[in-house]
Amino acid sequence: MKPKRLIIAPSAIEDLRNIRRYIAESSPHYAQEFLADLTAKIAWIAEVDFTGSPRDHISEGLRALPYRNRCIYYRSYHDRIVILRVKHGAEDIKPQDFEL
């Protein structure tokens, strides 16, 4: 099965930048390593599709895949995967967090 096209929303890109900045304050090397792992997991989502858990109670069609202490939120369409947010697992989330 061919992987779906992967789109990373601007809000998710900003989340990734914030994660890198935060971790880099204590360890630039670990920040780079962590982001590489996280982006590999994001690419994997496009390959396997429909992984993670539905989060329709937050926003229709939303799925979430926990990875380490983060949670990758995305929507799957017939031809693409859209990564919407990458949040810390302890963060409160609301439907407004997933509006494009």
N, CA, C and O atoms as a DFTB+ gen file, in Angstrom:
400 C
 N C O
     1  1       0.836      -1.181       0.000
     2  2       0.000       0.000       0.000
     3  2       0.884       1.249       0.000
     4  3       1.824       1.362       0.787
     5  1       0.570       2.160      -0.878
     6  2       1.350       3.392      -1.010
     7  2       1.034       4.337       0.159
     8  3      -0.131       4.522       0.507
     9  1       2.077       4.935       0.766
    10  2       1.816       5.892       1.856
    11  2       1.015       7.090       1.347
    12  3       1.154       7.510       0.199
    13  1       0.192       7.615       2.213
    14  2      -0.574       8.814       1.865
    15  2       0.344      10.028       1.897
    16  3       1.399      10.014       2.531
    17  1      -0.077      11.064       1.208
    18  2       0.665      12.324       1.227
    19  2       0.592      12.881       2.646
    20  3      -0.468      12.860       3.272
    21  1       1.692      13.366       3.139
    22  2       1.784      13.883       4.502
    23  2       1.821      15.404       4.471
    24  3       2.660      16.004       3.800
    25  1       0.903      16.016       5.206
    26  2       0.861      17.470       5.332
    27  2       0.997      17.800       6.810
    28  3       0.293      17.239       7.650
    29  1       1.895      18.701       7.113
    30  2       2.066      19.141       8.502
    31  2       1.555      20.569       8.589
    32  3       2.104      21.479       7.967
    33  1       0.506      20.753       9.363
    34  2      -0.126      22.067       9.507
    35  2       0.833      23.053      10.179
    36  3       1.690      22.645      10.962
    37  1       0.696      24.337       9.879
    38  2       1.544      25.348      10.519
    39  2       1.526      25.267      12.045
    40  3       2.550      25.501      12.687
    41  1       0.383      24.941      12.628
    42  2       0.309      24.825      14.092
    43  2       1.186      23.680      14.597
    44  3       1.800      23.800      15.656
    45  1       1.254      22.575      13.858
    46  2       2.106      21.452      14.250
    47  2       3.579      21.798      14.061
    48  3       4.417      21.400      14.870
    49  1       3.898      22.534      13.005
    50  2       5.283      22.973      12.801
    51  2       5.718      23.858      13.960
    52  3       6.832      23.724      14.467
    53  1       4.848      24.752      14.375
    54  2       5.166      25.616      15.517
    55  2       5.321      24.789      16.792
    56  3       6.207      25.065      17.601
    57  1       4.473      23.782      16.979
    58  2       4.615      22.890      18.142
    59  2       5.987      22.222      18.139
    60  3       6.656      22.166      19.171
    61  1       6.408      21.713      16.975
    62  2       7.709      21.041      16.877
    63  2       8.852      22.011      17.177
    64  3       9.817      21.648      17.850
    65  1       8.747      23.224      16.686
    66  2       9.780      24.232      16.983
    67  2       9.840      24.525      18.478
    68  3      10.924      24.637      19.050
    69  1       8.683      24.647      19.105
    70  2       8.644      24.918      20.544
    71  2       9.217      23.763      21.356
    72  3       9.906      23.980      22.352
    73  1       8.932      22.537      20.931
    74  2       9.491      21.359      21.601
    75  2      11.010      21.394      21.507
    76  3      11.708      21.194      22.502
    77  1      11.518      21.649      20.297
    78  2      12.972      21.689      20.108
    79  2      13.609      22.773      20.965
    80  3      14.616      22.530      21.630
    81  1      13.030      23.960      20.953
    82  2      13.581      25.066      21.754
    83  2      13.608      24.721      23.239
    84  3      14.603      24.959      23.924
    85  1      12.514      24.162      23.724
    86  2      12.410      23.840      25.147
    87  2      13.462      22.807      25.554
    88  3      14.158      22.987      26.553
    89  1      13.576      21.732      24.785
    90  2      14.539      20.678      25.123
    91  2      15.964      21.180      24.947
    92  3      16.842      20.821      25.732
    93  1      16.210      21.997      23.937
    94  2      17.559      22.502      23.649
    95  2      18.103      23.380      24.772
    96  3      19.318      23.541      24.895
    97  1      17.224      23.948      25.589
    98  2      17.702      24.744      26.726
    99  2      18.569      23.903      27.649
   100  3      19.533      24.409      28.222
   101  1      18.236      22.612      27.801
   102  2      19.052      21.746      28.649
   103  2      20.022      20.876      27.871
   104  3      21.105      20.553      28.359
   105  1      19.630      20.491      26.643
   106  2      20.497      19.604      25.871
   107  2      20.226      19.748      24.374
   108  3      19.293      19.136      23.854
   109  1      21.029      20.547      23.681
   110  2      20.849      20.700      22.235
   111  2      20.931      19.364      21.482
   112  3      20.189      19.128      20.528
   113  1      21.838      18.508      21.925
   114  2      21.984      17.207      21.267
   115  2      20.712      16.372      21.425
   116  3      20.215      15.803      20.453
   117  1      20.193      16.300      22.637
   118  2      18.979      15.516      22.869
   119  2      17.787      16.117      22.119
   120  3      16.926      15.382      21.637
   121  1      17.734      17.442      22.020
   122  2      16.640      18.098      21.288
   123  2      16.640      17.641      19.832
   124  3      15.590      17.323      19.273
   125  1      17.814      17.611      19.229
   126  2      17.932      17.183      17.830
   127  2      17.525      15.712      17.686
   128  3      16.803      15.347      16.757
   129  1      17.989      14.888      18.602
   130  2      17.678      13.464      18.580
   131  2      16.168      13.218      18.771
   132  3      15.562      12.419      18.057
   133  1      15.586      13.912      19.737
   134  2      14.163      13.751      20.025
   135  2      13.314      14.164      18.825
   136  3      12.357      13.476      18.469
   137  1      13.669      15.296      18.202
   138  2      12.907      15.762      17.030
   139  2      13.044      14.796      15.861
   140  3      12.087      14.594      15.114
   141  1      14.212      14.201      15.695
   142  2      14.393      13.208      14.627
   143  2      13.483      12.005      14.870
   144  3      12.846      11.513      13.938
   145  1      13.417      11.530      16.110
   146  2      12.532      10.410      16.450
   147  2      11.068      10.776      16.221
   148  3      10.297       9.993      15.666
   149  1      10.704      11.971      16.656
   150  2       9.320      12.427      16.538
   151  2       8.902      12.573      15.072
   152  3       7.798      12.174      14.702
   153  1       9.768      13.136      14.247
   154  2       9.426      13.293      12.827
   155  2       9.384      11.937      12.111
   156  3       8.611      11.757      11.170
   157  1      10.207      10.990      12.552
   158  2      10.134       9.636      11.985
   159  2       8.795       8.991      12.333
   160  3       8.207       8.300      11.500
   161  1       8.312       9.208      13.541
   162  2       7.014       8.666      13.944
   163  2       5.892       9.316      13.136
   164  3       4.932       8.645      12.756
   165  1       6.007      10.606      12.875
   166  2       5.015      11.308      12.054
   167  2       4.994      10.718      10.638
   168  3       3.918      10.494      10.082
   169  1       6.154      10.469      10.058
   170  2       6.225       9.865       8.721
   171  2       5.616       8.461       8.728
   172  3       4.965       8.057       7.765
   173  1       5.827       7.736       9.801
   174  2       5.277       6.383       9.934
   175  2       3.750       6.409       9.905
   176  3       3.126       5.511       9.340
   177  1       3.144       7.431      10.509
   178  2       1.680       7.558      10.509
   179  2       1.156       7.570       9.071
   180  3       0.140       6.938       8.780
   181  1       1.834       8.277       8.180
   182  2       1.405       8.347       6.776
   183  2       1.527       6.986       6.085
   184  3       0.775       6.692       5.156
   185  1       2.463       6.166       6.531
   186  2       2.650       4.845       5.931
   187  2       1.579       3.856       6.375
   188  3       1.054       3.098       5.559
   189  1       1.256       3.863       7.660
   190  2       0.343       2.837       8.174
   191  2      -1.104       3.306       8.252
   192  3      -2.018       2.483       8.212
   193  1      -1.326       4.612       8.363
   194  2      -2.672       5.189       8.468
   195  2      -3.448       4.545       9.621
   196  3      -3.004       3.539      10.175
   197  1      -4.515       5.071       9.960
   198  2      -5.438       4.606      10.997
   199  2      -4.782       3.922      12.182
   200  3      -5.270       2.905      12.673
   201  1      -3.700       4.473      12.625
   202  2      -3.112       4.067      13.889
   203  2      -3.604       5.075      14.921
   204  3      -4.322       6.014      14.576
   205  1      -3.241       4.896      16.132
   206  2      -3.707       5.832      17.152
   207  2      -5.171       5.606      17.488
   208  3      -5.792       4.653      17.018
   209  1      -5.704       6.488      18.298
   210  2      -7.076       6.350      18.788
   211  2      -7.946       7.485      18.286
   212  3      -7.488       8.623      18.174
   213  1      -9.204       7.178      17.982
   214  2     -10.126       8.245      17.596
   215  2     -10.339       9.213      18.760
   216  3     -10.400       8.805      19.919
   217  1     -10.450      10.477      18.437
   218  2     -10.725      11.523      19.433
   219  2     -11.908      12.374      18.964
   220  3     -11.887      13.602      19.048
   221  1     -12.940      11.683      18.467
   222  2     -14.121      12.377      17.950
   223  2     -14.814      13.229      19.003
   224  3     -15.498      14.194      18.663
   225  1     -14.645      12.887      20.276
   226  2     -15.262      13.682      21.342
   227  2     -14.636      15.072      21.454
   228  3     -15.222      15.978      22.048
   229  1     -13.453      15.234      20.886
   230  2     -12.787      16.546      20.880
   231  2     -13.093      17.270      19.576
   232  3     -13.477      18.440      19.571
   233  1     -12.914      16.545      18.464
   234  2     -13.152      17.123      17.143
   235  2     -13.389      15.972      16.163
   236  3     -12.630      15.003      16.147
   237  1     -14.419      16.077      15.363
   238  2     -14.803      15.019      14.426
   239  2     -13.639      14.624      13.515
   240  3     -13.013      15.475      12.883
   241  1     -13.359      13.315      13.459
   242  2     -12.310      12.793      12.591
   243  2     -10.903      12.883      13.160
   244  3      -9.947      12.452      12.515
   245  1     -10.765      13.431      14.348
   246  2      -9.446      13.586      14.960
   247  2      -8.953      12.250      15.496
   248  3      -9.711      11.487      16.095
   249  1      -7.675      11.979      15.273
   250  2      -7.024      10.789      15.826
   251  2      -5.800      11.247      16.598
   252  3      -5.249      12.315      16.331
   253  1      -5.376      10.428      17.560
   254  2      -4.222      10.780      18.381
   255  2      -3.326       9.563      18.556
   256  3      -3.799       8.456      18.814
   257  1      -2.038       9.784      18.413
   258  2      -1.051       8.732      18.626
   259  2      -0.057       9.210      19.671
   260  3       0.708      10.140      19.416
   261  1      -0.058       8.585      20.853
   262  2       0.936       8.972      21.850
   263  2       2.318       8.475      21.434
   264  3       2.468       7.376      20.899
   265  1       3.305       9.295      21.688
   266  2       4.685       8.906      21.420
   267  2       5.572       9.551      22.469
   268  3       5.698      10.774      22.531
   269  1       6.177       8.722      23.280
   270  2       6.955       9.159      24.431
   271  2       6.055      10.042      25.284
   272  3       4.976       9.590      25.668
   273  1       6.426      11.244      25.592
   274  2       5.556      12.078      26.436
   275  2       4.763      13.092      25.612
   276  3       4.248      14.070      26.153
   277  1       4.668      12.861      24.328
   278  2       3.918      13.743      23.422
   279  2       2.735      12.985      22.832
   280  3       2.634      11.763      22.942
   281  1       1.854      13.737      22.211
   282  2       0.725      13.139      21.515
   283  2       0.611      13.829      20.155
   284  3       0.536      15.054      20.069
   285  1       0.599      13.026      19.105
   286  2       0.507      13.532      17.740
   287  2      -0.965      13.460      17.326
   288  3      -1.559      12.383      17.296
   289  1      -1.532      14.603      17.013
   290  2      -2.941      14.683      16.620
   291  2      -3.024      14.881      15.109
   292  3      -2.318      15.717      14.543
   293  1      -3.893      14.104      14.465
   294  2      -3.985      14.189      13.009
   295  2      -5.368      13.796      12.515
   296  3      -6.184      13.247      13.256
   297  1      -5.607      14.086      11.258
   298  2      -6.802      13.625      10.551
   299  2      -6.336      12.860       9.316
   300  3      -5.354      13.221       8.668
   301  1      -7.065      11.804       9.015
   302  2      -6.766      10.989       7.844
   303  2      -7.862      11.203       6.803
   304  3      -9.052      11.123       7.107
   305  1      -7.442      11.475       5.586
   306  2      -8.354      11.630       4.452
   307  2      -8.010      10.546       3.436
   308  3      -7.018       9.837       3.605
   309  1      -8.805      10.408       2.395
   310  2      -8.570       9.316       1.440
   311  2      -7.206       9.409       0.760
   312  3      -6.645       8.384       0.373
   313  1      -6.665      10.609       0.610
   314  2      -5.402      10.776      -0.111
   315  2      -4.273      11.393       0.710
   316  3      -3.152      11.529       0.220
   317  1      -4.564      11.767       1.956
   318  2      -3.539      12.474       2.732
   319  2      -3.765      12.316       4.232
   320  3      -4.857      11.991       4.698
   321  1      -2.693      12.559       4.955
   322  2      -2.711      12.643       6.418
   323  2      -2.320      14.072       6.752
   324  3      -1.328      14.584       6.232
   325  1      -3.088      14.715       7.613
   326  2      -2.768      16.079       8.033
   327  2      -2.439      16.047       9.521
   328  3      -3.297      15.764      10.358
   329  1      -1.188      16.342       9.831
   330  2      -0.756      16.443      11.227
   331  2      -1.178      17.824      11.712
   332  3      -0.760      18.841      11.158
   333  1      -2.007      17.853      12.749
   334  2      -2.571      19.114      13.218
   335  2      -1.808      19.713      14.389
   336  3      -1.562      20.919      14.420
   337  1      -1.437      18.883      15.345
   338  2      -0.747      19.380      16.541
   339  2       0.159      18.282      17.073
   340  3      -0.055      17.097      16.814
   341  1       1.172      18.695      17.819
   342  2       2.022      17.784      18.575
   343  2       2.117      18.405      19.961
   344  3       2.827      19.390      20.164
   345  1       1.396      17.821      20.910
   346  2       1.264      18.418      22.236
   347  2       1.850      17.493      23.295
   348  3       1.968      16.285      23.089
   349  1       2.212      18.078      24.425
   350  2       2.636      17.275      25.570
   351  2       1.427      16.487      26.053
   352  3       0.310      17.003      26.059
   353  1       1.642      15.258      26.454
   354  2       0.544      14.400      26.881
   355  2      -0.241      14.924      28.070
   356  3      -1.402      14.555      28.251
   357  1       0.369      15.778      28.885
   358  2      -0.314      16.310      30.068
   359  2      -1.093      17.594      29.770
   360  3      -1.816      18.095      30.631
   361  1      -0.949      18.125      28.559
   362  2      -1.639      19.378      28.221
   363  2      -3.131      19.155      28.034
   364  3      -3.560      18.142      27.481
   365  1      -3.906      20.111      28.503
   366  2      -5.340      20.107      28.218
   367  2      -5.523      20.532      26.766
   368  3      -4.868      21.458      26.290
   369  1      -6.412      19.849      26.080
   370  2      -6.686      20.208      24.693
   371  2      -8.167      20.519      24.542
   372  3      -9.006      20.014      25.288
   373  1      -8.466      21.353      23.567
   374  2      -9.845      21.749      23.299
   375  2     -10.085      21.721      21.791
   376  3      -9.133      21.747      21.011
   377  1     -11.335      21.669      21.382
   378  2     -11.626      21.627      19.944
   379  2     -10.962      22.766      19.162
   380  3     -10.564      22.574      18.013
   381  1     -10.841      23.938      19.770
   382  2     -10.240      25.088      19.089
   383  2      -8.767      24.847      18.732
   384  3      -8.237      25.498      17.832
   385  1      -8.113      23.928      19.423
   386  2      -6.708      23.624      19.129
   387  2      -6.531      22.988      17.751
   388  3      -5.415      22.919      17.238
   389  1      -7.631      22.522      17.153
   390  2      -7.533      21.762      15.913
   391  2      -8.204      22.434      14.732
   392  3      -8.457      21.794      13.711
   393  1      -8.489      23.697      14.861
   394  2      -9.046      24.461      13.749
   395  2      -7.901      24.942      12.873
   396  3      -6.887      25.428      13.374
   397  1      -8.067      24.804      11.572
   398  2      -7.009      25.253      10.650
   399  2      -7.234      26.681      10.233
   400  3      -6.447      27.229       9.461
